[in-house]
């Protein structure tokens, strides 16, 4: 940084932790590389009690602070701002849109800069069961708007999300309106990365594929026995919410089994969400209970094994801000069949085969193509290896550091 003396930077790490999947993964890598890159500034890390004791301080310039304000709670809006503002800081980074409105009203008077990362606007389109009241929906939109309009800089993880923000919150912004033009200019697109643990595992192979019957990897065999995976499988992992379109995936899987006559299993990773019972109801109605393996939340140590062992990885989502799981599958040498919506074509490029997520018949057809067409499968795999080279977590942290430097110079 070009500033003359060290600054104090606060990071809202309340969503830190593997169980938080995408956001937690982002925070983990951001802090890991920031603390390596930045050898000058001081950091305050705000953590919830369950992660506070686990978090190991990397050096004396990083301090951790325990807070009890859960995200999307009243404490987040009424108590958490004071937890931050009682410390003398120069910049605060909120790695998710759920930042306290009161903080934004107060920070400018204290000359504190603010960075907000907005991964996507999914809650805006799919508010979920927690946003079923008018008051909660209105509050959500106010928080979103404040984060976008009052922050010093907004980071998004794709050009699509940037475009989405402009269309929904900065309508009519143009060079003729300097205020709105300035809001657009403060949005920086910084891509995420792929962790090095995601790679092709030697001697892993695919279940029951003739050319790889002699699998020697003990971890893989243990995985197969633990989860009762007995056939080649199609893989999905992620949350079980409505924007992920698991109902569409299950309907497509039904066609793969009964129309295309492919003897496969479907492995669903992620914790079942009881607020969305239609997922379970769909596989029960289609009598697929014994063909769908529910493995629950997948530990980070096992996830590369699942990717490696899968015959094809599917992203059936209606909305994605980045689609990191697709890149992780590609890094493990597994072909990807993906929704054609939102950011996914931007991030996955030509290394995936695409379908309309609202059309489960088309989804089934494309997945079956990957399974049956060896040349297509190999082509997607090779393109996947090239595609993942565009994304790097350390580069993400370096570009984020540049954003910090830029606004702290002002």
VMD Tcl script that draws the C-alpha trace (Angstrom):
set ca {
  {0.00 0.00 0.00}
  {1.14 3.56 -0.58}
  {-0.27 4.99 2.65}
  {2.40 6.32 5.03}
  {1.29 4.54 8.17}
  {-0.50 1.24 8.84}
  {-4.28 1.29 8.65}
  {-6.74 -0.82 10.64}
  {-9.07 -2.90 8.49}
  {-12.11 -4.71 9.92}
  {-13.52 -7.83 8.23}
  {-16.99 -9.11 9.01}
  {-16.19 -12.82 9.22}
  {-19.42 -13.94 10.89}
  {-20.11 -16.26 7.95}
  {-16.60 -17.74 8.12}
  {-16.51 -21.53 8.23}
  {-16.83 -24.50 5.90}
  {-20.48 -25.07 6.79}
  {-21.39 -21.77 5.13}
  {-20.30 -23.10 1.73}
  {-19.90 -20.27 -0.80}
  {-19.66 -17.19 1.42}
  {-17.63 -18.99 4.07}
  {-15.27 -20.26 1.39}
  {-14.84 -16.73 0.02}
  {-14.04 -15.29 3.45}
  {-11.61 -18.10 4.21}
  {-9.56 -17.53 1.06}
  {-9.79 -13.76 1.25}
  {-8.28 -13.70 4.73}
  {-5.76 -16.46 4.05}
  {-4.12 -14.57 1.19}
  {-4.71 -11.04 2.46}
  {-2.70 -11.81 5.58}
  {0.13 -13.15 3.41}
  {0.09 -10.27 0.92}
  {-0.39 -7.34 3.28}
  {2.69 -7.03 5.47}
  {1.84 -3.60 6.84}
  {-1.74 -3.06 7.94}
  {-3.62 -4.31 11.00}
  {-6.80 -6.39 10.88}
  {-9.75 -6.93 13.20}
  {-11.69 -10.11 12.45}
  {-15.26 -10.33 13.76}
  {-16.30 -13.96 14.35}
  {-19.27 -15.78 15.84}
  {-18.59 -17.88 18.98}
  {-18.60 -21.23 17.15}
  {-15.68 -20.17 14.93}
  {-13.90 -17.80 17.31}
  {-12.00 -20.49 19.24}
  {-11.11 -22.41 16.08}
  {-9.62 -19.45 14.25}
  {-5.83 -19.33 14.58}
  {-4.22 -15.91 14.34}
  {-1.61 -15.87 11.55}
  {0.48 -13.01 12.98}
  {0.49 -10.23 15.56}
  {-1.18 -7.76 13.19}
  {-4.40 -9.76 13.16}
  {-6.79 -9.75 16.13}
  {-10.07 -11.60 16.49}
  {-13.22 -10.31 18.16}
  {-16.13 -12.47 19.31}
  {-19.63 -11.22 18.44}
  {-23.06 -12.79 18.93}
  {-24.99 -11.05 16.15}
  {-26.11 -13.80 13.77}
  {-26.58 -12.79 10.13}
  {-30.11 -11.80 9.03}
  {-31.06 -11.08 12.66}
  {-32.20 -7.96 14.52}
  {-28.91 -8.04 16.43}
  {-27.10 -7.63 13.13}
  {-28.84 -4.30 12.57}
  {-29.08 -3.00 16.14}
  {-26.05 -4.37 18.01}
  {-23.37 -5.36 15.50}
  {-22.77 -1.76 14.24}
  {-21.73 -0.70 17.74}
  {-19.43 -3.74 18.03}
  {-17.57 -2.47 14.96}
  {-17.69 1.27 15.59}
  {-16.32 1.08 19.12}
  {-12.94 0.24 17.58}
  {-10.82 2.78 15.79}
  {-10.80 1.49 12.22}
  {-10.07 2.99 8.83}
  {-11.96 0.53 6.63}
  {-14.56 -2.20 7.07}
  {-15.19 -5.00 4.59}
  {-18.55 -6.79 4.62}
  {-18.13 -9.95 2.45}
  {-21.90 -10.26 2.01}
  {-24.71 -7.77 1.42}
  {-26.12 -8.20 4.96}
  {-24.42 -5.17 6.48}
  {-25.98 -2.96 9.18}
  {-27.80 0.12 7.87}
  {-26.90 2.10 11.01}
  {-23.23 1.49 10.28}
  {-23.56 3.14 6.87}
  {-25.31 6.14 8.41}
  {-22.53 6.60 10.96}
  {-19.30 5.53 9.24}
  {-18.95 8.61 6.95}
  {-19.02 10.95 9.96}
  {-16.19 8.90 11.48}
  {-14.33 8.94 8.15}
  {-14.46 5.16 7.86}
  {-14.37 3.63 4.38}
  {-16.55 0.65 3.53}
  {-16.27 -2.23 1.04}
  {-19.17 -4.61 0.41}
  {-18.97 -7.82 -1.62}
  {-22.22 -8.77 -3.34}
  {-22.04 -12.28 -4.73}
  {-25.47 -12.24 -6.34}
  {-29.00 -10.89 -6.01}
  {-30.55 -14.31 -5.48}
  {-32.41 -13.28 -2.28}
  {-33.91 -10.43 -4.28}
  {-35.49 -12.88 -6.75}
  {-35.89 -15.89 -4.44}
  {-36.47 -14.48 -0.94}
  {-37.06 -17.90 0.61}
  {-39.15 -18.93 3.59}
  {-37.50 -16.42 5.96}
  {-38.71 -13.49 3.87}
  {-42.38 -14.42 3.82}
  {-43.59 -11.25 5.55}
  {-43.96 -7.81 3.98}
  {-41.81 -6.23 6.72}
  {-38.93 -8.68 6.26}
  {-38.96 -8.26 2.47}
  {-38.98 -4.48 2.81}
  {-36.14 -4.58 5.36}
  {-34.13 -6.84 3.09}
  {-34.43 -4.40 0.18}
  {-33.40 -1.50 2.41}
  {-30.28 -3.36 3.55}
  {-29.41 -4.27 -0.03}
  {-29.91 -0.71 -1.24}
  {-27.86 0.79 1.61}
  {-24.99 -1.62 0.98}
  {-24.88 -0.68 -2.71}
  {-25.43 3.05 -2.49}
  {-23.64 3.98 0.75}
  {-20.46 1.91 0.51}
  {-17.14 3.34 -0.68}
  {-16.74 0.44 -3.10}
  {-18.80 -2.59 -4.15}
  {-17.09 -5.82 -5.20}
  {-19.00 -8.34 -7.30}
  {-17.80 -11.77 -8.38}
  {-19.07 -11.64 -11.97}
  {-19.96 -9.18 -14.70}
  {-23.47 -10.61 -14.60}
  {-23.95 -9.63 -10.95}
  {-22.65 -6.13 -11.69}
  {-25.19 -5.82 -14.49}
  {-27.92 -7.15 -12.20}
  {-27.10 -4.55 -9.53}
  {-27.20 -1.71 -12.05}
  {-30.53 -2.83 -13.50}
  {-32.22 -3.32 -10.12}
  {-30.76 -0.54 -7.99}
  {-29.23 2.03 -10.33}
  {-31.90 2.25 -13.02}
  {-31.34 5.17 -15.36}
  {-27.71 5.63 -14.37}
  {-25.81 7.34 -17.16}
  {-23.01 9.78 -17.83}
  {-25.64 12.54 -17.71}
  {-26.20 11.79 -14.03}
  {-22.81 12.10 -12.28}
  {-24.12 10.75 -8.98}
  {-25.45 7.51 -10.48}
  {-22.50 7.25 -12.85}
  {-20.23 7.38 -9.82}
  {-22.18 4.54 -8.24}
  {-21.61 2.39 -11.33}
  {-17.92 3.26 -11.45}
  {-17.41 2.14 -7.85}
  {-18.46 -1.44 -8.69}
  {-15.40 -3.68 -9.20}
  {-15.63 -7.21 -10.63}
  {-13.18 -9.56 -8.93}
  {-13.42 -13.24 -9.80}
  {-13.08 -15.98 -7.21}
  {-10.57 -18.82 -7.40}
  {-10.29 -22.61 -7.28}
  {-8.64 -24.21 -4.27}
  {-5.60 -26.36 -5.02}
  {-7.15 -29.35 -3.24}
  {-9.44 -29.78 -6.23}
  {-7.45 -31.85 -8.70}
  {-7.44 -35.21 -10.40}
  {-6.80 -37.93 -7.84}
  {-4.49 -40.69 -8.97}
  {-6.06 -44.16 -9.14}
  {-9.51 -42.83 -8.30}
  {-11.54 -43.81 -11.35}
  {-15.28 -43.99 -11.89}
  {-17.56 -46.55 -10.29}
  {-18.27 -49.58 -12.48}
  {-16.67 -48.09 -15.59}
  {-15.03 -50.96 -17.43}
  {-11.74 -49.20 -18.07}
  {-11.28 -48.27 -14.38}
  {-12.44 -51.34 -12.48}
  {-9.08 -51.82 -10.81}
  {-9.28 -48.77 -8.57}
  {-6.50 -48.69 -5.98}
  {-7.37 -45.51 -4.09}
  {-8.42 -46.62 -0.58}
  {-10.12 -43.32 0.24}
  {-12.32 -43.69 -2.81}
  {-13.32 -47.25 -1.94}
  {-14.06 -46.12 1.61}
  {-16.29 -43.38 0.24}
  {-18.12 -45.86 -1.96}
  {-18.80 -48.19 0.95}
  {-19.70 -45.42 3.41}
  {-22.45 -43.96 1.22}
  {-23.57 -47.17 -0.53}
  {-22.68 -45.85 -3.99}
  {-22.88 -48.90 -6.21}
  {-23.28 -47.47 -9.71}
  {-21.96 -44.66 -11.91}
  {-23.46 -41.46 -10.59}
  {-24.53 -37.94 -11.46}
  {-23.43 -35.46 -8.80}
  {-24.82 -32.25 -7.32}
  {-23.73 -30.42 -4.19}
  {-25.00 -27.21 -2.64}
  {-27.93 -25.88 -0.63}
  {-31.39 -27.34 -1.16}
  {-33.25 -24.09 -1.80}
  {-35.71 -23.28 -4.55}
  {-33.31 -21.27 -6.74}
  {-31.04 -24.33 -6.97}
  {-33.79 -26.18 -8.88}
  {-33.34 -29.63 -7.35}
  {-36.90 -30.50 -8.32}
  {-35.94 -29.97 -11.97}
  {-32.80 -32.07 -11.53}
  {-34.77 -34.96 -10.02}
  {-37.31 -34.83 -12.85}
  {-34.43 -34.91 -15.33}
  {-32.88 -37.85 -13.49}
  {-36.18 -39.73 -13.77}
  {-35.94 -39.37 -17.58}
  {-32.30 -40.45 -17.58}
  {-33.31 -43.67 -15.83}
  {-36.63 -44.39 -17.54}
  {-36.36 -42.74 -20.97}
  {-32.64 -43.04 -21.70}
  {-32.36 -46.32 -19.75}
  {-29.08 -45.36 -18.09}
  {-28.36 -47.39 -14.96}
  {-27.18 -44.51 -12.78}
  {-27.53 -43.13 -9.30}
  {-27.97 -39.46 -8.38}
  {-25.81 -38.27 -5.48}
  {-27.08 -35.13 -3.76}
  {-24.64 -33.32 -1.50}
  {-25.73 -30.65 0.98}
  {-28.04 -30.66 3.96}
  {-31.70 -31.29 3.21}
  {-33.77 -28.17 3.92}
  {-37.11 -29.05 5.48}
  {-38.53 -25.68 4.45}
  {-38.46 -26.97 0.87}
  {-40.29 -30.33 1.15}
  {-41.02 -30.39 -2.59}
  {-37.57 -31.88 -3.22}
  {-38.28 -35.00 -1.19}
  {-41.88 -35.11 -2.41}
  {-40.66 -35.19 -6.02}
  {-38.38 -38.19 -5.68}
  {-41.03 -40.00 -3.62}
  {-43.68 -39.34 -6.28}
  {-41.34 -40.58 -9.03}
  {-40.37 -43.66 -6.98}
  {-36.67 -42.78 -7.07}
  {-35.95 -43.20 -3.37}
  {-33.57 -46.14 -3.88}
  {-31.70 -44.44 -6.74}
  {-30.93 -41.12 -5.03}
  {-28.11 -41.06 -2.49}
  {-28.36 -38.22 0.05}
  {-24.96 -37.73 1.61}
  {-25.65 -34.56 3.61}
  {-23.07 -31.85 4.16}
  {-19.80 -32.97 2.55}
  {-16.60 -32.36 4.44}
  {-13.95 -30.48 2.46}
  {-11.64 -33.51 2.65}
  {-14.21 -35.75 0.96}
  {-15.50 -33.30 -1.64}
  {-12.63 -33.81 -4.15}
  {-13.30 -37.56 -3.99}
  {-16.95 -37.05 -4.91}
  {-16.02 -34.79 -7.82}
  {-13.42 -37.27 -9.07}
  {-15.71 -40.27 -8.77}
  {-18.74 -38.67 -10.47}
  {-19.46 -39.35 -14.11}
  {-20.92 -35.89 -14.62}
  {-21.51 -32.87 -12.38}
  {-24.73 -30.88 -12.79}
  {-25.58 -27.27 -11.92}
  {-29.38 -27.03 -12.39}
  {-29.71 -23.54 -10.82}
  {-32.05 -20.77 -11.89}
  {-29.55 -18.26 -10.46}
  {-25.84 -18.30 -9.58}
  {-23.57 -15.39 -8.80}
  {-20.41 -17.28 -9.77}
  {-20.78 -21.07 -9.98}
  {-17.61 -22.06 -8.14}
  {-18.75 -25.67 -7.79}
  {-18.57 -26.05 -11.57}
  {-14.94 -24.96 -11.60}
  {-14.12 -27.33 -8.73}
  {-15.60 -30.24 -10.70}
  {-13.59 -29.23 -13.79}
  {-10.40 -29.14 -11.74}
  {-11.10 -32.74 -10.73}
  {-11.47 -33.83 -14.35}
  {-15.25 -34.22 -14.29}
  {-17.42 -32.89 -17.15}
  {-20.04 -30.29 -16.25}
  {-23.62 -29.93 -17.46}
  {-24.90 -26.51 -16.45}
  {-27.84 -24.18 -16.48}
  {-27.51 -21.51 -19.15}
  {-28.81 -18.77 -16.84}
  {-27.23 -15.79 -15.09}
  {-23.45 -15.87 -14.52}
  {-22.77 -19.50 -15.40}
  {-21.88 -19.14 -19.12}
  {-19.60 -16.22 -18.21}
  {-17.69 -18.23 -15.62}
  {-17.69 -21.71 -17.15}
  {-17.23 -20.57 -20.75}
  {-17.02 -23.28 -23.42}
  {-16.02 -25.90 -20.86}
  {-19.60 -26.89 -20.00}
  {-22.66 -28.12 -21.90}
  {-25.70 -25.92 -21.23}
  {-29.46 -26.38 -20.85}
  {-32.53 -24.35 -19.95}
  {-33.08 -25.06 -16.21}
  {-36.86 -24.60 -16.63}
  {-36.92 -27.49 -19.14}
  {-36.14 -30.74 -17.33}
  {-36.42 -32.69 -20.59}
  {-33.64 -30.63 -22.14}
  {-31.62 -31.00 -18.94}
  {-31.95 -34.79 -19.14}
  {-31.01 -34.81 -22.82}
  {-27.79 -32.82 -22.21}
  {-26.76 -34.91 -19.21}
  {-27.37 -38.09 -21.23}
  {-25.25 -36.67 -24.06}
  {-22.31 -36.22 -21.74}
  {-22.70 -39.75 -20.40}
  {-23.09 -41.42 -23.79}
  {-20.77 -39.39 -26.01}
  {-17.18 -40.20 -25.05}
  {-15.72 -37.59 -27.41}
  {-17.94 -34.87 -25.96}
  {-17.03 -35.91 -22.44}
  {-13.29 -35.84 -23.14}
  {-13.61 -32.49 -24.91}
  {-15.39 -30.96 -21.92}
  {-12.79 -32.35 -19.54}
  {-9.87 -30.86 -21.50}
  {-11.63 -27.51 -21.88}
  {-12.33 -27.58 -18.15}
  {-8.63 -27.89 -17.31}
  {-7.97 -24.77 -19.42}
  {-10.92 -22.84 -18.00}
  {-9.91 -23.15 -14.35}
  {-6.56 -21.47 -15.06}
  {-8.43 -18.16 -15.33}
  {-9.34 -18.20 -11.64}
  {-7.03 -17.85 -8.67}
  {-7.75 -17.08 -5.00}
  {-4.48 -15.27 -4.45}
  {-5.21 -13.02 -7.43}
  {-8.64 -12.34 -5.91}
  {-7.01 -11.23 -2.66}
  {-4.47 -9.08 -4.52}
  {-7.20 -7.29 -6.45}
  {-9.19 -6.81 -3.25}
  {-6.09 -5.32 -1.64}
  {-5.90 -2.88 -4.56}
  {-9.47 -1.81 -3.83}
  {-8.55 -1.19 -0.18}
  {-5.49 0.80 -1.22}
  {-7.44 2.87 -3.72}
  {-10.13 4.05 -1.32}
  {-7.75 4.56 1.61}
  {-5.71 6.96 -0.51}
  {-8.75 9.22 -0.99}
}
mol new
graphics top color blue
foreach p $ca { graphics top sphere $p radius 0.5 }
foreach p [lrange $ca 0 end-1] q [lrange $ca 1 end] { graphics top cylinder $p $q radius 0.2 }
display resetview
